[in-house]
Protein backbone atom coordinates (compact mmCIF):
# COMPACT_ATOMS: atom_id res chain seq x y z
CA UNK A 1 0.00 0.00 0.00
CA UNK A 2 1.36 3.39 -0.97
CA UNK A 3 1.02 6.77 0.64
CA UNK A 4 -2.57 8.03 0.57
CA UNK A 5 -3.87 11.57 0.23
CA UNK A 6 -5.06 11.46 3.85
CA UNK A 7 -1.54 10.49 4.95
CA UNK A 8 -0.03 13.42 3.05
CA UNK A 9 -2.57 15.81 4.59
CA UNK A 10 -1.76 14.51 8.07
CA UNK A 11 1.97 14.81 7.39
CA UNK A 12 1.44 18.42 6.23
CA UNK A 13 -0.52 19.29 9.38
CA UNK A 14 2.18 17.68 11.54
CA UNK A 15 4.84 19.91 9.97
CA UNK A 16 6.47 17.73 7.31
CA UNK A 17 8.18 19.78 4.61
CA UNK A 18 8.19 17.19 1.83
CA UNK A 19 6.07 14.29 0.67
CA UNK A 20 4.34 13.00 -2.44
CA UNK A 21 1.19 10.99 -3.05
CA UNK A 22 0.14 9.21 -6.21
CA UNK A 23 2.17 7.89 -9.09
CA UNK A 24 2.19 11.27 -10.79
CA UNK A 25 2.72 13.16 -7.53
CA UNK A 26 -0.60 14.98 -7.79
CA UNK A 27 -0.61 15.88 -4.09
CA UNK A 28 2.65 17.01 -2.57
CA UNK A 29 4.18 18.94 0.28
CA UNK A 30 6.82 21.47 -0.71
CA UNK A 31 8.13 23.41 2.25
CA UNK A 32 5.17 25.03 4.00
CA UNK A 33 2.72 24.45 1.12
CA UNK A 34 0.39 21.61 0.24
CA UNK A 35 -0.06 21.51 -3.53
CA UNK A 36 -2.71 19.60 -5.47
CA UNK A 37 -1.71 19.34 -9.11
CA UNK A 38 -0.26 22.84 -9.65
CA UNK A 39 -2.34 24.81 -7.12
CA UNK A 40 -1.56 25.65 -3.49
CA UNK A 41 -4.37 24.19 -1.36
CA UNK A 42 -2.95 25.01 2.08
CA UNK A 43 -0.08 26.99 3.52
CA UNK A 44 1.43 26.88 6.99
CA UNK A 45 2.29 30.12 8.71
CA UNK A 46 3.37 30.65 12.31
CA UNK A 47 0.35 29.78 14.49
CA UNK A 48 -2.08 29.46 11.55
CA UNK A 49 -2.90 27.37 8.51
CA UNK A 50 -4.32 29.17 5.49
CA UNK A 51 -6.78 26.93 3.64
CA UNK A 52 -7.62 27.65 0.00
CA UNK A 53 -11.40 27.12 -0.14
CA UNK A 54 -11.72 27.71 -3.90
CA UNK A 55 -13.44 24.74 -5.56
CA UNK A 56 -11.66 23.04 -8.45
CA UNK A 57 -12.82 19.40 -8.41
CA UNK A 58 -14.44 16.76 -6.22
CA UNK A 59 -11.02 15.37 -5.28
CA UNK A 60 -9.73 18.80 -4.28
CA UNK A 61 -12.90 19.29 -2.23
CA UNK A 62 -12.22 16.06 -0.34
CA UNK A 63 -8.65 17.17 0.38
CA UNK A 64 -9.88 20.56 1.62
CA UNK A 65 -12.37 18.80 3.91
CA UNK A 66 -9.63 16.51 5.26
CA UNK A 67 -7.44 19.52 6.03
CA UNK A 68 -10.28 21.06 8.01
CA UNK A 69 -10.89 17.79 9.86
CA UNK A 70 -7.24 17.35 10.84
CA UNK A 71 -6.63 20.95 11.96
CA UNK A 72 -9.14 21.04 14.81
CA UNK A 73 -6.56 22.20 17.35
CA UNK A 74 -4.91 24.75 15.06
CA UNK A 75 -6.03 28.22 14.04
CA UNK A 76 -7.23 28.28 10.45
CA UNK A 77 -8.10 31.12 8.10
CA UNK A 78 -9.50 30.90 4.59
CA UNK A 79 -8.41 32.09 1.19
CA UNK A 80 -10.93 32.33 -1.65
CA UNK A 81 -10.81 33.13 -5.34
CA UNK A 82 -7.39 31.55 -5.90
CA UNK A 83 -6.82 30.92 -9.61
CA UNK A 84 -6.06 27.39 -10.73
CA UNK A 85 -2.30 26.85 -11.05
CA UNK A 86 -1.42 29.51 -8.43
CA UNK A 87 1.81 28.65 -6.57
CA UNK A 88 2.34 31.91 -4.65
CA UNK A 89 1.34 33.01 -1.15
CA UNK A 90 -2.25 32.31 -0.12
CA UNK A 91 -2.23 35.33 2.18
CA UNK A 92 -2.85 37.43 -0.94
CA UNK A 93 -6.34 35.88 -1.15
CA UNK A 94 -7.39 36.16 2.50
CA UNK A 95 -10.33 38.54 2.85
CA UNK A 96 -9.89 41.51 5.18
CA UNK A 97 -12.55 40.23 7.63
CA UNK A 98 -10.34 37.25 8.50
CA UNK A 99 -8.15 37.59 11.60
CA UNK A 100 -4.71 38.97 10.89
CA UNK A 101 -1.86 36.57 10.24
One Martini backbone bead per residue (centre of mass of N, CA, C, O) as a GRO file, in nm:
protein
  101
    1UNK     BB    1   0.095   0.037   0.024
    2UNK     BB    2   0.063   0.356  -0.022
    3UNK     BB    3   0.041   0.682  -0.021
    4UNK     BB    4  -0.201   0.887   0.092
    5UNK     BB    5  -0.377   1.170   0.109
    6UNK     BB    6  -0.425   1.162   0.415
    7UNK     BB    7  -0.127   1.131   0.489
    8UNK     BB    8  -0.030   1.398   0.366
    9UNK     BB    9  -0.209   1.581   0.533
   10UNK     BB   10  -0.101   1.495   0.807
   11UNK     BB   11   0.193   1.567   0.754
   12UNK     BB   12   0.143   1.867   0.709
   13UNK     BB   13   0.018   1.930   0.989
   14UNK     BB   14   0.287   1.810   1.140
   15UNK     BB   15   0.536   1.960   0.945
   16UNK     BB   16   0.606   1.863   0.690
   17UNK     BB   17   0.826   1.941   0.387
   18UNK     BB   18   0.776   1.649   0.252
   19UNK     BB   19   0.577   1.494  -0.013
   20UNK     BB   20   0.410   1.213  -0.189
   21UNK     BB   21   0.123   1.142  -0.402
   22UNK     BB   22   0.118   0.936  -0.629
   23UNK     BB   23   0.251   0.864  -0.930
   24UNK     BB   24   0.236   1.187  -1.023
   25UNK     BB   25   0.223   1.382  -0.776
   26UNK     BB   26  -0.058   1.546  -0.711
   27UNK     BB   27   0.029   1.535  -0.402
   28UNK     BB   28   0.217   1.789  -0.219
   29UNK     BB   29   0.504   1.873  -0.030
   30UNK     BB   30   0.638   2.218  -0.012
   31UNK     BB   31   0.731   2.294   0.262
   32UNK     BB   32   0.451   2.513   0.349
   33UNK     BB   33   0.305   2.345   0.110
   34UNK     BB   34   0.000   2.235  -0.039
   35UNK     BB   35  -0.022   2.048  -0.348
   36UNK     BB   36  -0.260   2.037  -0.616
   37UNK     BB   37  -0.100   1.986  -0.858
   38UNK     BB   38  -0.059   2.346  -0.921
   39UNK     BB   39  -0.211   2.411  -0.639
   40UNK     BB   40  -0.259   2.582  -0.360
   41UNK     BB   41  -0.430   2.462  -0.062
   42UNK     BB   42  -0.198   2.502   0.162
   43UNK     BB   43  -0.062   2.708   0.442
   44UNK     BB   44   0.199   2.763   0.651
   45UNK     BB   45   0.203   2.945   0.954
   46UNK     BB   46   0.242   3.105   1.220
   47UNK     BB   47  -0.031   2.979   1.403
   48UNK     BB   48  -0.131   2.902   1.095
   49UNK     BB   49  -0.376   2.800   0.850
   50UNK     BB   50  -0.413   2.823   0.507
   51UNK     BB   51  -0.721   2.780   0.327
   52UNK     BB   52  -0.817   2.681   0.018
   53UNK     BB   53  -1.170   2.719  -0.090
   54UNK     BB   54  -1.148   2.669  -0.373
   55UNK     BB   55  -1.312   2.523  -0.642
   56UNK     BB   56  -1.220   2.240  -0.872
   57UNK     BB   57  -1.290   1.953  -0.733
   58UNK     BB   58  -1.374   1.671  -0.571
   59UNK     BB   59  -1.091   1.602  -0.469
   60UNK     BB   60  -1.020   1.877  -0.354
   61UNK     BB   61  -1.258   1.884  -0.157
   62UNK     BB   62  -1.160   1.645   0.015
   63UNK     BB   63  -0.894   1.772   0.101
   64UNK     BB   64  -1.012   2.021   0.238
   65UNK     BB   65  -1.173   1.860   0.448
   66UNK     BB   66  -0.933   1.714   0.578
   67UNK     BB   67  -0.790   1.960   0.678
   68UNK     BB   68  -1.017   2.053   0.867
   69UNK     BB   69  -1.023   1.787   1.039
   70UNK     BB   70  -0.696   1.802   1.124
   71UNK     BB   71  -0.721   2.126   1.248
   72UNK     BB   72  -0.873   2.161   1.528
   73UNK     BB   73  -0.607   2.280   1.705
   74UNK     BB   74  -0.592   2.497   1.480
   75UNK     BB   75  -0.551   2.781   1.321
   76UNK     BB   76  -0.787   2.908   1.072
   77UNK     BB   77  -0.781   3.032   0.740
   78UNK     BB   78  -0.926   3.189   0.441
   79UNK     BB   79  -0.914   3.132   0.095
   80UNK     BB   80  -1.028   3.308  -0.205
   81UNK     BB   81  -1.000   3.309  -0.551
   82UNK     BB   82  -0.797   3.100  -0.656
   83UNK     BB   83  -0.615   3.029  -0.910
   84UNK     BB   84  -0.539   2.805  -1.120
   85UNK     BB   85  -0.189   2.739  -1.059
   86UNK     BB   86  -0.123   2.863  -0.793
   87UNK     BB   87   0.211   2.922  -0.605
   88UNK     BB   88   0.180   3.127  -0.401
   89UNK     BB   89   0.049   3.330  -0.167
   90UNK     BB   90  -0.246   3.306   0.020
   91UNK     BB   91  -0.264   3.585   0.164
   92UNK     BB   92  -0.367   3.737  -0.101
   93UNK     BB   93  -0.677   3.578  -0.045
   94UNK     BB   94  -0.744   3.715   0.214
   95UNK     BB   95  -0.984   3.846   0.380
   96UNK     BB   96  -1.024   4.123   0.588
   97UNK     BB   97  -1.216   3.964   0.807
   98UNK     BB   98  -0.988   3.817   0.880
   99UNK     BB   99  -0.759   3.736   1.072
  100UNK     BB  100  -0.461   3.805   1.142
  101UNK     BB  101  -0.120   3.682   1.070
   0.00000   0.00000   0.00000
